[in-house]
Amino acid sequence: MQFQAIAKGMAIGAAAGMAGYLLSSASGAEKNRFKRRTVKAAHAIGAVMDSVADFLH
């Protein structure tokens, strides 16, 4: 079996479950802050991926 794939799937599932729980139990202001932080994190990850791609080329 591919234990890395299983572990990765479990980690993604746990992260999605935690995010769902945080959004369902948060107030309106907390939801907005959580969404803003998520967007910032996604942009940061995208910037890192672009930098790595530029470095490899």
Secondary structure as GFF3:
##gff-version 3
##sequence-region A 1 57
A	DSSP	alpha_helix	3	25	.	.	.	ID=ss1
A	DSSP	alpha_helix	28	56	.	.	.	ID=ss2
###
